[in-house]
Amino acid sequence: MTDTTLALLAFTPLILAGVLLIGLRMPAKTAMPAVYVVTALIALLAWDMSFNRVLASTLQGLILTISILWIIFGAILLLNTLKHSGGITAIRNGFSGISPDRRVQAIIVAWLFGCFIEGASGFGTPAAVAAPLMVALGFPALAAVVVGMMIQSTPVSFGAVGTPIVVGVTAGIDREGITSQLEAGGYTWLEYFRLIAAEVAVIHGIVGVLMPLIMVVIMVRFFGANKSWKEGLSITPFALFAGVAFVVPYMLAGVLLGPEFPSMIGAMVGLAIVVPAARKGFLIPKDVWDFPERKSWPDAWIGKLEIKLDDIAGKAPISTLMGWVPYVLLAVILVASRTIDPFREALQSLSFGWSNILGEAGVSGAIEPLYLPGGILLMVVLLTALLHRMRLGELKAAFGESSRTIFGAGFVLIFTIPMVRILINSGVNAADLVSMPVAMAQFVADGVGGVYPLFAPAVGGLGAFIAGSNTVSNLMLAEFQFNVAQQLGVSTAMMVALQAVGAAAGNMIAIHNVVAASATVGLLGREGETIRKTILPTLYYLIFTGIIAMIAFYVIGVTDPLMRAG
């Protein structure tokens, strides 16, 4: 078969998923089993993967599925615990004190608080935490998921204390070969690596400053009574203010401190600036925007997760501060678990894994129940029960409700993530072919030539769409992007940075991220509707990042230590 035919076959699972989910509006629980079967057949028949490797990849995917379901369960459990403790009522009342305007609430809860959770934990946790919190505040479930998915953009490259850069980029390119070239020119790997992190921060900062506005405009346009773009745009000054309050410290941290803390520092500074400003009505329009009355919501907007005030009738009221304490504890413990080595090692000491599954080299999986955000969420639940003086029956009810919610997500993800692992692991085959994601990327690169930098972010986004992870996209494609930059004679550091930025944007439409976020609010079966809305900000992010790339390479003439060493 020709390279073109192979590339088109590699694209087939993604095209099929798009047609079924978006075109035919088929629920993921029906679409993804079909996509998995097609992927396995292409791997076996066209890629000449062994049946053993396809099966091992499937088992690896199932191990990853358990990890993701553990995170989702923890997020739902914390929300249900707060429902029964009275914490949600306190949080809802507290937001009414800041501003009754839903646009302001979305910016503070999703953009700023969500960015902090992304910086601390990553791996889809922000949407899993923020979406049910927004439902508790009175947002329609579909709106909460759409807004929650848009968090998965600017902060993602520095999520989980910089994992997509620290792990994804470092392990995704030939560090030893690059280091020897750099040293020959009098440079170090650290200088080169820090340059990549700085360029990622600057690009994200430029493009991401508009994300709070885009988030609000899409929410108002699709979920407002008047379906009005104008009502969303009327909050432009405040949204831009919130964007700047986040991206300026974010960029400074990325340039001066490295990749571990930009998202957390940006969010903390942003919250410290924006929340007091919102309380004083700074830049907030006089018109207060809200969703239509609940009784007029279409069924498609409503999930199975409901937070009702009468659920906690008869309980003593909790202060707003005490209501927020569990989320503060979550943020603190997440950060500590990623930055304090003895604590991290203690949490990681409990691990269940399978190396080289079925004898397949490099196909491994492990579950670290305490270190994963799900374990930390469970710790916070137990602390919340003590702090909020919950009765055992209330905690038991929260566990029961959360367990029932998780089953739907499990069915979808047991097909989605194994499908992803087959694609990623397809590089080991009897035909000596590159993996399917690399074949897709090469097809794009060969087809566009010198204007490739315009499409480089989209290649990273494609990797994240497949894998649902910025880190995995970088692992798969950073070396490929590096090689294309060398062929074009442009900055390799900048091209790798474009990969990381594009991969962050691709998380907004990653199928299993959408499924995971939907599961937290009981909205399974509406994944296509979410993707149809989040594809708009994804396209914005990828196109503008590509334009920045073309200007950087062909107008400014950006270089890097490797080019100077050569």
C-alpha positions as CSV (number, residue, x, y, z in Angstrom):
1,M,0.0,0.0,0.0
2,T,1.1,3.6,-0.7
3,D,2.0,6.0,2.1
4,T,-1.2,8.0,1.2
5,T,-3.4,5.0,1.5
6,L,-1.9,4.1,4.8
7,A,-2.3,7.7,6.1
8,L,-6.0,7.7,5.0
9,L,-6.5,4.3,6.8
10,A,-4.9,5.8,9.9
11,F,-7.3,8.7,9.8
12,T,-10.3,6.4,9.4
13,P,-11.0,5.8,13.1
14,L,-11.0,9.6,13.8
15,I,-13.2,10.3,10.8
16,L,-15.6,7.6,11.8
17,A,-15.7,8.9,15.3
18,G,-16.4,12.4,14.0
19,V,-19.2,11.2,11.6
20,L,-20.9,9.1,14.2
21,L,-20.6,11.6,17.2
22,I,-21.0,14.9,15.4
23,G,-22.6,14.2,12.1
24,L,-25.1,11.5,13.1
25,R,-25.3,12.7,16.7
26,M,-24.9,9.1,17.9
27,P,-24.2,8.7,21.7
28,A,-20.6,7.7,22.5
29,K,-21.8,4.4,24.1
30,T,-22.9,3.3,20.6
31,A,-20.3,5.0,18.5
32,M,-17.1,4.1,20.3
33,P,-17.5,0.3,20.3
34,A,-17.8,0.5,16.5
35,V,-14.7,2.8,16.3
36,Y,-12.7,0.4,18.5
37,V,-13.5,-2.5,16.2
38,V,-12.6,-0.6,13.1
39,T,-9.3,0.5,14.7
40,A,-8.4,-3.0,15.7
41,L,-9.1,-4.3,12.2
42,I,-6.9,-1.6,10.6
43,A,-4.2,-2.4,13.1
44,L,-4.3,-6.2,12.3
45,L,-4.9,-6.1,8.5
46,A,-3.2,-2.9,7.3
47,W,-0.6,-2.2,9.9
48,D,0.3,-5.9,10.4
49,M,0.2,-5.6,14.2
50,S,0.2,-9.0,15.9
51,F,-3.1,-10.0,17.6
52,N,-1.1,-10.3,20.8
53,R,0.0,-6.6,20.6
54,V,-3.5,-5.4,19.8
55,L,-4.8,-7.4,22.8
56,A,-2.0,-6.1,25.1
57,S,-2.8,-2.5,24.0
58,T,-6.5,-3.1,24.8
59,L,-5.6,-4.4,28.3
60,Q,-3.3,-1.3,28.7
61,G,-6.2,0.9,27.8
62,L,-8.4,-0.9,30.3
63,I,-5.9,-0.2,33.1
64,L,-5.9,3.5,32.1
65,T,-9.7,3.5,32.1
66,I,-9.7,2.4,35.7
67,S,-7.4,5.3,36.6
68,I,-9.7,7.8,34.8
69,L,-12.8,6.4,36.4
70,W,-11.2,6.7,39.8
71,I,-10.6,10.4,39.2
72,I,-14.2,10.9,37.9
73,F,-15.6,9.0,40.9
74,G,-13.6,11.1,43.3
75,A,-14.8,14.4,41.7
76,I,-18.5,13.2,41.8
77,L,-18.1,12.0,45.4
78,L,-16.7,15.3,46.6
79,L,-19.6,17.1,45.0
80,N,-22.2,14.8,46.4
81,T,-20.5,15.0,49.9
82,L,-20.8,18.8,49.7
83,K,-24.4,18.5,48.7
84,H,-25.3,16.4,51.8
85,S,-23.1,18.5,54.1
86,G,-24.6,21.8,53.1
87,G,-21.3,23.0,51.6
88,I,-22.8,23.5,48.1
89,T,-25.5,25.8,49.4
90,A,-22.8,27.9,51.1
91,I,-20.7,28.0,47.9
92,R,-23.8,29.0,45.9
93,N,-24.6,31.8,48.3
94,G,-21.0,33.0,48.3
95,F,-21.0,33.4,44.5
96,S,-24.2,35.3,44.7
97,G,-22.3,37.7,47.0
98,I,-19.5,38.1,44.4
99,S,-21.9,38.5,41.4
100,P,-25.2,37.0,40.4
101,D,-24.1,37.3,36.7
102,R,-23.5,33.8,35.3
103,R,-20.8,35.2,33.0
104,V,-18.7,36.4,35.9
105,Q,-19.3,33.1,37.8
106,A,-18.1,31.1,34.7
107,I,-14.9,33.2,34.5
108,I,-14.1,32.8,38.2
109,V,-15.1,29.1,38.7
110,A,-14.1,27.7,35.3
111,W,-11.3,29.9,34.0
112,L,-9.4,30.9,37.2
113,F,-10.2,28.1,39.7
114,G,-10.2,25.5,36.9
115,C,-6.8,26.7,35.7
116,F,-5.4,26.3,39.2
117,I,-6.7,22.7,39.4
118,E,-5.2,22.0,35.9
119,G,-1.8,23.4,37.1
120,A,-1.9,21.2,40.2
121,S,-3.3,18.0,38.8
122,G,-4.0,17.9,35.0
123,F,-5.2,14.8,33.3
124,G,-8.8,16.0,32.9
125,T,-9.3,16.9,36.6
126,P,-10.4,20.5,36.0
127,A,-13.4,19.7,34.0
128,A,-14.3,16.8,36.3
129,V,-14.1,19.2,39.3
130,A,-15.5,22.4,37.7
131,A,-18.4,21.0,35.7
132,P,-20.3,19.5,38.7
133,L,-19.5,22.6,40.8
134,M,-21.1,24.7,38.1
135,V,-24.1,22.4,38.0
136,A,-24.4,22.9,41.7
137,L,-24.4,26.7,41.2
138,G,-27.3,26.4,38.8
139,F,-25.7,26.0,35.4
140,P,-27.3,23.5,32.9
141,A,-25.3,20.3,32.8
142,L,-24.4,20.7,29.1
143,A,-23.3,24.3,29.6
144,A,-21.1,23.2,32.5
145,V,-19.4,20.5,30.4
146,V,-18.9,22.9,27.4
147,V,-17.4,25.6,29.6
148,G,-15.4,23.0,31.6
149,M,-13.9,21.6,28.4
150,M,-12.7,25.1,27.4
151,I,-10.5,25.1,30.5
152,Q,-8.5,22.5,28.8
153,S,-6.5,25.0,26.7
154,T,-4.1,27.6,28.0
155,P,-3.2,26.0,31.3
156,V,-2.8,22.5,30.0
157,S,0.8,22.6,28.7
158,F,1.9,23.4,32.3
159,G,-0.7,21.1,33.9
160,A,0.1,18.5,36.6
161,V,3.1,20.7,37.7
162,G,4.5,20.9,34.1
163,T,4.2,17.2,33.2
164,P,3.4,17.8,29.4
165,I,6.7,19.7,29.1
166,V,8.9,18.0,31.8
167,V,7.9,14.5,30.7
168,G,6.2,14.8,27.3
169,V,8.9,17.0,25.6
170,T,12.0,15.6,27.5
171,A,11.1,12.0,26.7
172,G,9.5,12.8,23.3
173,I,12.7,14.0,21.6
174,D,16.3,12.6,21.3
175,R,17.7,14.4,24.3
176,E,21.1,12.7,24.2
177,G,21.6,13.6,20.5
178,I,20.5,17.2,21.0
179,T,22.7,17.6,24.1
180,S,25.8,16.6,22.2
181,Q,25.0,19.1,19.4
182,L,24.4,21.8,21.9
183,E,27.6,21.2,23.9
184,A,29.6,21.3,20.7
185,G,28.4,24.9,20.3
186,G,28.9,25.9,23.9
187,Y,25.2,25.6,25.0
188,T,23.5,23.3,27.5
189,W,20.3,21.1,27.4
190,L,18.8,23.2,30.2
191,E,19.1,26.4,28.2
192,Y,17.4,24.7,25.2
193,F,14.7,23.2,27.4
194,R,14.0,26.4,29.2
195,L,13.7,28.2,25.9
196,I,11.0,25.7,24.8
197,A,9.1,26.3,28.1
198,A,9.4,30.1,27.7
199,E,8.1,30.0,24.1
200,V,5.2,27.8,25.1
201,A,4.3,30.3,27.8
202,V,4.5,33.3,25.5
203,I,2.4,31.7,22.7
204,H,-0.2,30.5,25.2
205,G,-0.3,33.9,26.8
206,I,-0.9,35.7,23.5
207,V,-3.6,33.3,22.3
208,G,-5.1,32.5,25.7
209,V,-5.8,36.0,26.8
210,L,-9.1,35.8,24.8
211,M,-10.2,32.5,26.2
212,P,-12.4,33.8,29.1
213,L,-14.2,36.0,26.5
214,I,-14.6,33.1,24.0
215,M,-15.8,30.8,26.9
216,V,-18.5,33.3,27.9
217,V,-19.6,34.2,24.4
218,I,-20.1,30.5,23.5
219,M,-22.0,29.9,26.7
220,V,-24.3,32.9,26.2
221,R,-24.9,32.2,22.5
222,F,-25.8,28.5,22.9
223,F,-27.5,28.6,26.4
224,G,-29.1,32.0,26.7
225,A,-32.7,32.8,26.2
226,N,-32.0,35.1,23.3
227,K,-29.1,33.1,21.7
228,S,-27.3,36.4,21.5
229,W,-23.6,37.0,20.6
230,K,-24.1,40.6,21.8
231,E,-25.0,39.6,25.4
232,G,-21.8,37.6,25.6
233,L,-19.7,40.4,24.1
234,S,-21.0,42.9,26.5
235,I,-18.8,41.5,29.2
236,T,-15.7,42.0,27.0
237,P,-13.9,44.5,29.3
238,F,-14.2,42.2,32.4
239,A,-13.3,39.0,30.4
240,L,-10.2,40.7,29.0
241,F,-9.3,41.9,32.4
242,A,-9.6,38.3,33.7
243,G,-7.5,37.0,30.8
244,V,-4.7,39.5,31.4
245,A,-4.8,38.9,35.2
246,F,-4.0,35.2,34.4
247,V,-1.7,35.3,31.4
248,V,0.7,38.0,32.6
249,P,1.9,36.2,35.7
250,Y,1.6,32.9,33.7
251,M,4.0,34.1,31.0
252,L,6.4,35.6,33.6
253,A,6.5,32.3,35.5
254,G,7.1,30.3,32.3
255,V,9.9,32.5,31.2
256,L,11.6,33.1,34.6
257,L,10.8,29.9,36.6
258,G,10.3,27.1,34.1
259,P,7.4,24.8,33.3
260,E,6.3,23.6,36.7
261,F,4.2,26.5,38.0
262,P,2.9,28.9,35.4
263,S,-0.7,27.7,35.5
264,M,-0.9,27.7,39.3
265,I,0.8,31.0,39.7
266,G,-1.3,32.6,36.9
267,A,-4.5,31.3,38.5
268,M,-3.6,32.3,42.1
269,V,-2.6,35.8,41.0
270,G,-5.7,36.0,38.8
271,L,-8.0,35.0,41.6
272,A,-6.4,37.5,44.0
273,I,-7.0,40.3,41.5
274,V,-10.3,39.3,39.8
275,V,-12.5,38.2,42.8
276,P,-12.1,41.5,44.7
277,A,-12.6,43.4,41.5
278,A,-15.8,41.5,40.7
279,R,-17.2,42.1,44.2
280,K,-16.8,45.9,43.5
281,G,-18.4,45.5,40.1
282,F,-15.2,46.6,38.3
283,L,-15.8,46.5,34.5
284,I,-18.9,44.3,34.9
285,P,-21.8,45.5,32.7
286,K,-25.0,46.7,34.4
287,D,-27.1,44.0,32.7
288,V,-27.1,40.9,34.8
289,W,-27.1,37.8,32.6
290,D,-28.7,34.5,33.6
291,F,-29.8,31.3,32.0
292,P,-33.5,30.9,31.1
293,E,-35.9,29.6,33.8
294,R,-35.1,26.0,34.5
295,K,-38.5,24.8,33.5
296,S,-37.8,26.0,29.9
297,W,-34.5,24.1,29.6
298,P,-34.4,21.5,26.8
299,D,-33.9,17.9,27.9
300,A,-30.5,17.9,26.2
301,W,-29.2,20.5,28.7
302,I,-30.1,18.5,31.8
303,G,-28.0,15.7,33.3
304,K,-28.8,13.1,35.9
305,L,-26.7,15.0,38.6
306,E,-29.0,17.3,40.4
307,I,-28.2,19.5,43.5
308,K,-31.4,20.5,45.2
309,L,-31.6,22.8,48.2
310,D,-34.2,20.6,49.9
311,D,-31.7,17.7,49.8
312,I,-30.1,19.3,52.9
313,A,-33.2,20.7,54.6
314,G,-32.9,20.8,58.3
315,K,-29.1,21.0,58.5
316,A,-27.4,23.9,60.2
317,P,-26.1,26.4,57.7
318,I,-22.4,26.4,56.8
319,S,-20.4,29.6,56.2
320,T,-19.1,30.3,52.7
321,L,-15.5,29.9,53.8
322,M,-16.2,26.5,55.3
323,G,-18.1,25.5,52.1
324,W,-14.9,26.3,50.1
325,V,-12.5,24.7,52.5
326,P,-12.7,21.2,50.7
327,Y,-11.7,22.8,47.4
328,V,-8.9,24.7,49.1
329,L,-7.7,21.4,50.7
330,L,-7.9,19.7,47.3
331,A,-5.7,22.3,45.7
332,V,-3.2,22.3,48.6
333,I,-2.9,18.5,48.8
334,L,-2.7,18.2,45.0
335,V,0.2,20.7,44.9
336,A,1.9,19.0,47.9
337,S,1.6,15.6,46.3
338,R,3.4,16.8,43.2
339,T,6.1,19.0,44.8
340,I,7.0,17.5,48.2
341,D,9.1,14.4,47.4
342,P,8.5,12.3,50.7
343,F,4.8,12.9,50.4
344,R,4.8,12.0,46.7
345,E,6.8,8.9,47.3
346,A,4.5,7.8,50.1
347,L,1.5,8.1,47.9
348,Q,3.2,6.4,45.0
349,S,4.3,3.5,47.2
350,L,0.9,1.8,46.6
351,S,0.9,0.8,43.0
352,F,-0.7,-2.0,41.0
353,G,0.9,-2.5,37.6
354,W,1.6,-4.8,34.7
355,S,4.9,-4.3,32.8
356,N,5.3,-5.5,29.3
357,I,1.7,-6.8,29.1
358,L,1.5,-10.2,27.4
359,G,5.2,-10.0,26.8
360,E,4.9,-6.9,24.6
361,A,7.8,-4.6,25.2
362,G,6.8,-1.0,26.1
363,V,3.2,-1.8,26.6
364,S,2.7,-1.3,30.4
365,G,0.1,0.1,32.7
366,A,-0.1,0.9,36.4
367,I,-2.6,2.3,38.8
368,E,-1.5,4.4,41.8
369,P,-4.8,4.8,43.7
370,L,-3.4,7.2,46.3
371,Y,-1.3,9.4,44.0
372,L,-4.0,9.8,41.3
373,P,-6.3,12.8,41.9
374,G,-9.1,10.2,42.7
375,G,-7.2,9.2,45.8
376,I,-6.6,12.7,46.9
377,L,-10.3,13.6,46.2
378,L,-11.2,10.7,48.5
379,M,-8.9,12.1,51.3
380,V,-10.6,15.4,50.9
381,V,-14.0,13.8,51.1
382,L,-13.1,12.1,54.5
383,L,-11.7,15.4,55.8
384,T,-14.9,17.2,54.7
385,A,-17.0,14.7,56.5
386,L,-15.1,15.5,59.7
387,L,-15.0,19.3,59.2
388,H,-18.7,19.5,58.2
389,R,-19.7,17.1,61.0
390,M,-21.6,14.8,58.6
391,R,-23.6,11.8,59.8
392,L,-22.6,8.4,58.6
393,G,-25.9,8.1,56.7
394,E,-25.2,11.3,54.7
395,L,-21.7,10.0,53.7
396,K,-23.2,6.7,52.7
397,A,-25.8,8.4,50.6
398,A,-23.1,10.4,48.8
399,F,-21.1,7.2,48.1
400,G,-24.2,5.5,46.7
401,E,-25.2,8.3,44.4
402,S,-21.6,8.6,43.1
403,S,-21.3,4.9,42.4
404,R,-24.5,4.9,40.3
405,T,-23.3,7.8,38.2
406,I,-20.0,6.2,37.3
407,F,-21.3,3.1,35.5
408,G,-22.3,4.9,32.3
409,A,-18.9,6.5,31.8
410,G,-17.2,3.1,32.4
411,F,-18.9,1.5,29.4
412,V,-17.8,4.2,27.0
413,L,-14.3,4.5,28.2
414,I,-13.6,0.8,28.0
415,F,-13.8,1.1,24.3
416,T,-12.4,4.6,23.8
417,I,-9.1,4.4,25.7
418,P,-8.1,0.9,24.3
419,M,-8.7,2.3,20.8
420,V,-6.3,5.1,21.6
421,R,-3.6,2.7,22.9
422,I,-3.9,0.6,19.7
423,L,-3.2,3.7,17.6
424,I,-0.3,4.8,19.8
425,N,1.3,1.3,20.0
426,S,0.9,0.6,16.3
427,G,4.6,1.6,15.6
428,V,5.7,-2.0,16.4
429,N,4.5,-4.2,13.6
430,A,5.7,-6.8,11.1
431,A,5.5,-4.3,8.2
432,D,8.0,-1.9,9.8
433,L,5.6,1.0,9.5
434,V,5.6,4.1,11.7
435,S,2.7,4.4,14.2
436,M,-0.7,5.6,12.9
437,P,-0.5,9.0,14.6
438,V,3.0,9.6,13.0
439,A,1.7,8.5,9.6
440,M,-1.1,11.0,9.9
441,A,1.4,13.8,10.8
442,Q,3.8,12.9,8.0
443,F,0.9,13.0,5.5
444,V,0.0,16.6,6.7
445,A,3.6,17.7,6.6
446,D,4.3,16.3,3.1
447,G,1.2,17.9,1.8
448,V,1.9,21.5,2.8
449,G,5.7,22.0,2.5
450,G,7.1,25.3,3.6
451,V,3.8,26.5,5.1
452,Y,3.9,23.6,7.5
453,P,4.4,25.8,10.6
454,L,0.9,27.1,10.0
455,F,-0.4,23.5,10.5
456,A,2.2,22.4,13.2
457,P,-0.2,23.2,16.1
458,A,-3.0,21.3,14.4
459,V,-0.7,18.2,14.3
460,G,-0.2,18.5,18.0
461,G,-4.0,19.0,18.4
462,L,-4.6,15.8,16.4
463,G,-2.3,13.9,18.8
464,A,-4.3,15.2,21.8
465,F,-7.6,14.5,20.1
466,I,-6.5,10.9,19.7
467,A,-4.9,10.4,23.1
468,G,-6.8,12.9,25.2
469,S,-3.5,14.1,26.6
470,N,-1.1,16.9,25.9
471,T,1.7,14.7,27.5
472,V,1.0,11.7,25.2
473,S,0.7,13.9,22.1
474,N,4.2,15.4,22.9
475,L,5.6,11.9,23.5
476,M,4.2,10.7,20.1
477,L,4.9,13.7,18.0
478,A,7.6,16.0,19.5
479,E,10.5,14.2,17.7
480,F,8.5,14.3,14.4
481,Q,8.0,18.1,14.8
482,F,11.7,18.5,15.6
483,N,12.7,16.7,12.5
484,V,10.4,18.8,10.3
485,A,11.9,22.0,11.7
486,Q,15.4,20.8,10.8
487,Q,14.3,20.0,7.3
488,L,12.8,23.5,6.9
489,G,15.8,25.1,8.5
490,V,13.7,26.8,11.2
491,S,13.9,26.9,15.0
492,T,13.5,23.4,16.4
493,A,12.7,24.8,19.9
494,M,9.9,26.9,18.5
495,M,8.5,24.0,16.5
496,V,8.4,21.8,19.6
497,A,6.7,24.6,21.5
498,L,4.0,24.8,18.7
499,Q,3.5,21.1,19.2
500,A,2.9,21.6,22.9
501,V,0.6,24.5,22.5
502,G,-1.5,22.7,19.8
503,A,-1.7,19.6,21.9
504,A,-3.1,21.7,24.7
505,A,-5.8,23.0,22.4
506,G,-6.7,19.5,21.2
507,N,-7.8,18.6,24.7
508,M,-10.9,20.7,24.2
509,I,-12.3,18.1,21.7
510,A,-10.6,14.9,22.9
511,I,-13.3,12.3,23.0
512,H,-12.5,10.5,26.2
513,N,-12.0,13.9,28.0
514,V,-15.5,14.9,26.9
515,V,-16.9,11.6,28.1
516,A,-15.2,11.9,31.4
517,A,-16.5,15.5,32.0
518,S,-20.0,14.5,30.9
519,A,-20.0,11.6,33.3
520,T,-19.4,13.9,36.3
521,V,-22.7,15.6,35.6
522,G,-24.7,12.6,34.4
523,L,-24.8,13.8,30.8
524,L,-23.6,10.7,28.9
525,G,-24.9,10.5,25.3
526,R,-24.5,14.2,24.5
527,E,-20.8,14.1,23.6
528,G,-21.3,15.1,20.0
529,E,-23.2,18.3,21.0
530,T,-20.3,19.2,23.3
531,I,-17.6,18.7,20.6
532,R,-19.7,20.7,18.1
533,K,-19.4,23.7,20.4
534,T,-15.9,23.2,21.7
535,I,-14.5,22.8,18.2
536,L,-15.0,26.6,17.7
537,P,-12.5,27.6,20.4
538,T,-10.2,24.8,19.3
539,L,-10.1,26.1,15.8
540,Y,-9.4,29.6,17.1
541,Y,-6.5,28.4,19.2
542,L,-4.9,26.3,16.4
543,I,-5.3,28.9,13.7
544,F,-4.0,31.8,15.7
545,T,-1.1,29.8,17.0
546,G,-0.3,28.8,13.4
547,I,-0.3,32.5,12.4
548,I,2.1,33.3,15.3
549,A,4.3,30.5,14.0
550,M,4.5,31.9,10.5
551,I,5.3,35.4,11.8
552,A,7.9,34.0,14.2
553,F,9.7,31.9,11.6
554,Y,9.4,34.0,8.4
555,V,9.1,37.6,9.6
556,I,10.9,37.8,12.9
557,G,13.3,34.9,12.1
558,V,13.3,33.3,15.5
559,T,16.4,31.1,16.2
560,D,17.5,28.8,19.0
561,P,20.8,27.5,20.5
562,L,20.8,24.4,18.3
563,M,20.7,26.6,15.1
564,R,23.4,28.8,16.5
565,A,25.5,25.8,17.5
566,G,25.2,24.4,14.0
